[in-house]
Amino acid sequence: MATLRATLFVLFQTLWTAILGLPCLPLLVLNRTYSQTLAKVWLRGMLWGSWVFLGLRAEVRGLENLPKGGCVIAAKHQSAFETFLFHTVVDDAVYVLKKELGRIPVVGWYLWSSGQIFVDRTAGAAALKSMVREVGIALDHGSQVIIFPEGTRVAPDARLPYHPGVSALYAQLQAPVVPVALNSGLYWPRNGFIKKPGTVIIEFLPPLPPDLNRKAFMAELEGRVETASRALAGLPAPEAPAEPQPGSSV
């Protein structure tokens, strides 16, 4: 039954994307507002499909912690499910994404058109500088910028070091940074085809205090997100930060 439900969801996802995405391609030449509106419609459909075919629903907590206007949302990343959600919760979601996602036919075109921010992870310091500039522009427009500090999906009981790109946004742009904890990996495994029914909890935590130094900021962000995410997953609090590893700074 679980395999059948997962297969039906994939078929729904493909059909829904084609039905909505292909006829609306002319919207790509218009203002990004049209692409953003279409994204919200598509993603609400994906959430509906997740509930109908997979038995997955979302519970959002802590919305009172979201400031008005532009901010940076630094979220735990465990599955694709949370990428469906933020557009339906905030007014103008802009994701920081790896450049490869922009090459996906149809979906990638809409990502570019709607003003999402793409990062070339092989570009090093140049990528960080470009990201800070583009995020600054998005914040000036009042957008809510979503970044996944670990850079990839991580299982609930695993840890990866947080990349310092989020600290550059905090220090250079002086924007509110809102940590987000979640437990989606319990139901939607990182590389698993089979999903489990249940309620995914997305929790917005209080914004980080201003004027922290880089080390204090990273420790506070990781501590809050990891502790809250593990609590949502029914796991004990983390013992220590994950060890930094060489690689992208974004």
N, C-alpha and C positions, 0 to 999 in steps of 0.2 A: 504493500500500500504506500509506504514512504517513497519508494522509487517511482511509482505512478504519479504521486502528488508532485514530486520534483520535476518529472517530465512534463506534466501539464503546465507547471509554472513556466518552464523554459519556452514551451510553445506559446503560451500567453504573452510572455515578454517579447518574443519575436514578432508575433502578430500585432500586438499593441504598438510596438515601435514603428512597424511598417505603416499601419493604418494612420497613425498620428503624424509620423515624421515625414513620409514621402510627399503627401499632398501639400504640406506646409513649407516645403523647401523655399518657395519664393519669399517667405518671411525673413530669410537670412540676409536679404539686402536691406532690410528696414532697421529701424532703431532696435537696440538690444532689449528694450522693454518687451517687445513682442516675443523674442526668443525666451526670455525669462518667464513670461506668462505661460508659454507653451510648455516649458520645463516643469512648472508647477503642476500643470494638468497631467503631463506624462508621469510624473513622480507620484502624484496622488493615485493614478491608475496602478502604478507598480505596488504601492502600499495596499491597495484593494486586492490586487492579485496575490500578494503575499498572505493576506488574511484568508481569502477564499480557497486558494490552492495549497498553501503550506500551513495554515493555521497559526500564522504569526501576526501579532498585533503589537503596536507600540504604546508605551506609557511614557509621557514626557513630564519630567519633574524640574522644578527650580527655574521656571521661566521668569520669575521675579528678579532673578540675578542678571538678566540680560539688560544692559544699558540701552537707552534710546540712541538711535543713530548708528554710526559706524563703530565697529569693534572687531577684535580678532577672537575667534573661537578656536581654542586649542583642544582638539578632541582625541580621545582614545579611538583606535581603529582596529576592529576585530572582524568585520565582515562587510559585505556590500550593502547590507540593510541600512546602516546609518547614512550612506550616501544618498539613499532615497528620501531621507527624512528632513534634512535641514532646510531645503527649499520650501517645505510645507510649514515650517515653524517660524522662520525669520522673514523679514520683508524682502531683502535683496541679497540672497546667498551668492557668494563668489568663492569658489574652491581654489586652493593652491594644488595643482595636479602635476604629475609627471608628464613630460612632453609627449610620450608615446600614446597617451589616451586621446590626444587630438587627432591622431591618424586613423581612428576607427571610423569607417564609413557611416554617414548619416549622424550617428551620435556625436562623433568628433566635430563634425561641421557645426552642430548646434552648440557644442561647448565653446568653440571659438566665437560664434556669433553672439552668445549670451555674456561674453566678457569674462570667462573663467581665466585663471592665471596659470600659465604653463611654465614648468621649470625643467631645464636641461641639466640633469644631475651630473653629467660629465663635464660641465663647464666651470665647476669650482667657484672661485670668488666672483667671477662675472655673473654666474647664475644667481648668487646671493644678492648682488647689487641690483640686478634686474628685478628680482622678486620684491625687494624692499621698495623700489620705485613704483612698481605696478600695484602693490598692495596699498601704498600711500595714496595713489590716485583713486583706488576703489573706496578707501575710507573717506576721502574728501567728498565722494559722491553719496556717502551715507550707507555704503554696503556693509554687510556682515561677512567677514572673510574667514573661511574655515580652513584650518591647516591641521594635518595629522603629524605631530612632532616625531613620531617613530618612523614615519616615511613609508610604512607598509602595514598590512594587517598582521596582527599578533594574537595568538591564542590566549584565552583568559588566564591560563596558568603559566604563561611564558612572559619574558621581558626582553625588550631591546632598548638600547640607549636612545635618549631623545636628541635629535639633531638640533644644533644651536641656531638654526635659521629663525625659529620663533623668538629667541632672545634678541635677535637683531631687530625684529619688528617692534618688540616691546621697547627697546632702548632708543632706536632711531626715530620711531614714529610716535612714541608716547601715547599709544592708543590703549584703551581698556583691553585686557586679555582675560577671557572667560574660559576656565577649564571645563571640560565635559567628560564625565565618566559614563560607561555603558557596560552592558553584559551580552551584547548580540552574539558573541562567539559561542555562547552556550547552545544556541539554536541554529546558527548559520556558520558552520566550520569554515575556516580560512580557505581550504582547497577541497572542501567536500561537496559532492553533488546532492547528497541527502540532507535535508533540513528537518529540524524538530519543531513541532508546534509549541507555542508558548507566548509569553509577553516579554518583549525586549524593552528594557528600561533605559532611557536616555536621561541623564541628570546633569543639568547646568549648575555648576558650583559658583560660589561668589567670585567676582573678579579678583585677580592678583593685585596686591597693593602697589602703588606707584613707587618709583625711585629705588627699587631694589638693584643691587649690583648683579652682574650676569650670573655669577655662581649661585647667589641666593635665589634669584629668580628661577633658574633651572631646577634647583633642588625643591623649591616650593611648588612649582608646577608639577613636576614628576611625582612628588609626594602626595599631593592632593588627588591627582588623576588616578594613580595606581592604587592608593588606599581605597578610594571610593569605588573604583571599578572592581577590585577584588571583593569588596564587601557585597556589591550587587551580585557577584557570581558565587557568593557563599564561601569565599576563600579567606585565609588569614591575611593580615596586613603584610606588605612587603618588608623584608628585613633591611635592604640597602639598595641604593640606586644601581641600575645596570651599568656595567663598565663601558666607557666610551670605546668605540672602535673606529679604525680609519675608514674613510668613505666620504660621501656627500655631506656638505655642511648645511644643506637645505632640508 
